[in-house]
């Protein structure tokens, strides 16, 4: 699911973020429910899935 959300910009992710500060997604295939830190999603992510900062590329 995280890969599916990797195509979005931070602006798009911002529109998907709930008032609680998370992004939720449901798998239409298996019905699983996912919750994400919005900072870890999209092509402009600043942290990885565990919340660790992503090193800037030079």
Secondary structure, 3 states (H helix, E strand, C coil): CCCHHHHCCHHHHHHHECCCCEEEEECCCCCCEEEEEHHHCCCCCCECCCCCECCCCC
